[in-house]
Amino acid sequence: MTAVLPARLRKPPGRRPAGPPPGPEGNGPRVTWLGRLASGLTAAALGVAAWQVLSLFSDGWMPGAGEVAAATADVLTDSGFYGDAWLSLRRVLTVLAASVLAGLLIGIAAGLSRYAEAFLRPILVIGLAIPDPVYIILTILIMGISETSGVVALVVAITPLVANVVSGAVLARDHSLDEMARTYRLGPAAYARHVLAAQVRPAVVGALRTSFAFSWKLVVLMETMTRPDGVGARIYEAFRFLRPEDMIACALVFTVLMRVIEVLALRRLDRPLPH
């Protein structure tokens, strides 16, 4: 026997339910770029208003929004700032490239070999537990105050983060694909390209973006402690002369610059590779 639905429960053919079209997630209306822009501007306006209210109750210690805006305009028109920003960006890219490369090699080794994983796991755990400024201080005590010592300290600080993410992705890979690779006798290069890379790529992209965020923050911190140039040195100079509006302006402009670089360069890596 075939069950027949009552007429009032049947859906009329060719008709769709009323309401707004589903969004990308299938729930609710589609969010347009104009809506996201309006939401961002609203959040920014509320943040500026809250900042201005707090500055009124700080007895002059917290600069107002107008003072920060004027200091930001001075920073943007100062040609020397762009030279310092380039120095900081160069250090960020150096730290990022070295730490990602080292973390990638260590993470793959720990994920593919049980012996390497047993040896490296305690080192990675300890490396993640040590506060980042400790690396800077210890490296300065060992190597002296120089740009090289600061870069080495930051690479040592960020590498365990990348290695931990990559090793977890390698350990979670599909082992049936390893058996298939052995069956078809794939060489190491072909296995790395066609089997391992596709599974590890999302974790590597996530580690790259996280490392970039940590790199530029730690570079600024390192410059405030060890360097006479760079954005961090400018922030420390403004702190010494009690100019909080200049501190905030330098940090704000450099933060926006790093955010633009992340959006334009790193987010492109989220796109799937063509087959």
C-alpha positions in Angstrom: 0.0 0.0 0.0 1.1 3.6 -0.7 0.6 6.3 1.9 -1.1 9.4 0.6 -0.7 12.7 2.3 -3.8 14.8 3.0 -4.4 17.6 0.6 -3.7 20.3 3.2 -0.2 18.8 3.9 0.8 18.6 0.3 3.2 21.2 -1.1 1.9 22.8 -4.3 4.2 22.0 -7.2 6.4 24.8 -8.5 5.8 27.2 -5.7 8.4 28.4 -3.1 7.7 29.5 0.4 7.4 33.3 0.9 10.2 35.2 2.6 13.7 36.5 1.9 16.1 34.2 -0.1 18.4 32.1 2.0 21.9 33.3 2.7 25.2 31.5 2.1 24.6 29.4 5.2 21.0 28.6 4.2 19.6 30.5 7.2 18.3 34.1 7.1 18.8 36.8 4.4 21.9 37.2 2.5 24.3 39.7 4.1 25.6 42.1 1.5 28.9 44.1 1.5 26.9 47.2 2.2 25.5 45.7 5.4 28.9 44.6 6.6 30.2 48.1 5.9 27.4 49.7 7.8 28.0 47.3 10.8 31.7 48.1 10.8 31.2 51.8 10.7 28.6 51.5 13.5 31.1 49.6 15.7 33.8 52.1 14.9 31.5 55.1 15.8 30.5 53.4 19.1 34.2 52.7 19.9 35.2 56.4 19.2 32.3 57.6 21.4 33.2 55.3 24.2 36.9 56.4 23.9 35.8 60.1 24.1 33.7 59.4 27.2 36.6 57.7 29.0 39.0 60.5 28.1 36.7 63.0 29.8 37.0 61.1 33.1 40.8 60.4 32.9 41.9 63.9 34.1 43.9 64.5 30.9 45.9 61.2 31.0 43.9 59.7 28.2 43.9 61.7 25.0 40.6 62.5 23.3 39.6 61.3 19.9 40.4 64.7 18.4 44.0 64.6 19.7 44.5 61.1 18.4 43.1 62.1 15.0 45.5 65.0 14.8 48.5 62.9 15.9 47.5 60.3 13.3 47.4 62.9 10.6 50.9 64.0 11.7 52.1 60.4 11.5 50.7 59.9 8.0 52.4 63.1 6.7 55.8 62.2 8.3 58.1 60.6 5.7 60.3 59.2 8.5 57.5 57.0 9.8 57.3 55.1 6.5 61.0 54.3 6.7 60.5 53.0 10.2 57.4 51.1 9.1 59.4 49.5 6.3 62.1 48.4 8.7 59.5 46.8 11.0 57.7 45.1 8.0 61.0 43.7 6.8 61.7 42.2 10.2 58.1 40.8 10.4 58.5 39.1 7.0 61.9 37.7 8.0 60.6 36.3 11.3 57.5 34.9 9.5 59.4 33.2 6.8 62.0 31.6 9.1 59.5 30.5 11.8 57.0 29.0 9.3 59.8 27.1 7.4 61.3 25.8 10.6 57.9 25.0 12.1 56.8 23.2 8.9 59.8 21.0 8.9 59.6 20.1 12.6 55.8 19.6 12.5 56.0 17.2 9.5 58.8 15.3 11.1 56.9 15.0 14.3 53.7 13.9 12.5 55.3 11.3 10.3 57.6 9.6 12.8 56.6 8.3 16.2 60.2 8.6 17.4 60.5 12.2 16.3 57.1 13.0 17.9 58.1 11.5 21.2 61.4 13.5 21.1 59.9 16.8 20.0 56.6 16.8 21.9 58.1 17.9 25.3 60.2 20.5 23.6 57.2 22.0 21.8 55.1 22.0 24.9 57.9 23.8 26.9 58.4 26.2 24.0 54.7 27.1 24.0 54.6 27.6 27.7 57.5 30.1 28.0 56.4 33.7 27.7 57.6 35.5 24.5 59.5 38.3 26.3 61.6 35.7 28.0 63.0 34.6 24.6 63.9 38.2 23.8 65.7 38.8 27.1 67.6 35.5 27.1 68.7 36.0 23.5 69.9 39.5 24.3 71.9 38.2 27.2 73.5 35.5 25.0 74.0 37.3 21.7 73.9 41.0 22.8 71.7 43.8 21.6 71.4 43.6 17.8 68.8 43.1 15.2 70.0 39.5 14.6 69.4 38.6 18.3 65.9 40.0 18.2 65.0 38.2 15.0 66.4 34.9 16.4 64.4 35.3 19.6 61.2 35.8 17.7 61.8 32.9 15.4 62.4 30.6 18.4 59.2 32.0 20.1 56.9 31.5 17.1 58.3 28.2 15.7 56.7 25.9 18.4 53.3 27.4 17.5 53.6 26.5 13.8 55.2 23.1 14.5 52.4 22.2 16.9 49.6 23.0 14.4 51.4 21.3 11.5 52.2 18.1 13.5 48.5 17.9 14.6 47.4 18.1 11.0 49.9 15.5 9.9 48.9 13.1 12.7 45.2 13.5 11.7 45.8 12.7 8.1 43.9 9.9 6.3 46.1 6.8 6.6 44.2 5.0 3.9 45.7 7.5 1.5 49.1 6.4 2.8 48.3 2.8 2.0 47.2 3.8 -1.5 50.4 5.7 -2.0 52.4 2.6 -1.0 50.3 0.5 -3.3 51.0 2.8 -6.3 54.7 3.2 -5.2 54.7 6.9 -5.0 58.0 8.5 -4.4 58.6 11.0 -1.6 58.1 14.0 -3.8 54.9 12.7 -5.3 53.6 11.6 -1.9 54.3 15.0 -0.4 52.7 16.9 -3.3 49.6 14.7 -4.0 48.8 13.1 -0.7 50.3 15.1 2.2 50.1 18.7 1.0 46.4 18.6 0.2 45.6 17.4 3.8 48.1 19.7 5.6 47.4 22.9 3.6 44.5 24.2 5.7 46.5 23.8 8.9 49.5 25.5 7.3 47.4 28.4 6.1 45.9 28.8 9.6 49.4 28.6 11.2 50.7 31.2 8.7 48.0 33.7 9.5 48.3 33.2 13.2 52.1 33.5 13.0 51.8 36.7 11.0 49.6 38.2 13.7 52.0 37.2 16.4 55.1 38.3 14.4 54.2 41.9 13.9 53.1 42.3 17.6 56.3 40.7 18.9 58.5 42.7 16.4 57.0 45.9 17.8 57.7 44.7 21.4 61.2 43.7 20.5 61.9 47.1 18.9 60.7 48.9 22.1 63.3 46.9 24.1 66.3 46.7 21.8 66.2 48.8 18.7 66.7 52.5 18.0 64.5 52.4 14.9 61.2 50.9 13.7 57.7 51.5 14.8 58.3 50.1 18.3 61.1 52.5 18.8 58.8 55.4 17.9 56.2 54.1 20.3 58.8 53.9 23.1 60.1 57.4 22.3 56.6 58.8 22.6 56.2 57.0 25.9 59.4 58.5 27.3 58.2 62.0 26.5 54.7 61.4 27.8 52.9 61.7 24.4 50.2 59.1 24.6 48.4 60.4 21.5 51.6 59.8 19.4 51.9 56.3 20.8 48.3 55.5 19.9 48.6 57.1 16.5 51.8 55.0 15.5 50.2 51.8 16.8 47.0 52.5 15.0 48.5 53.3 11.6 50.8 50.2 11.8 48.0 48.0 12.9 45.9 49.1 9.9 48.8 48.5 7.6 49.3 45.0 8.9 45.6 44.3 8.6 45.6 45.4 5.0 48.6 43.1 4.2 46.8 40.2 5.8 43.6 40.8 3.8 45.3 41.3 0.5 48.0 38.7 0.7 47.2 36.0 3.3 43.5 35.6 2.8 44.1 34.6 -0.8 45.6 31.4 0.5 42.2 30.3 1.8 41.0 29.8 -1.8 41.1 26.1 -2.9 43.8 25.1 -5.3 42.8 24.3 -8.9 42.8 20.6 -9.7 
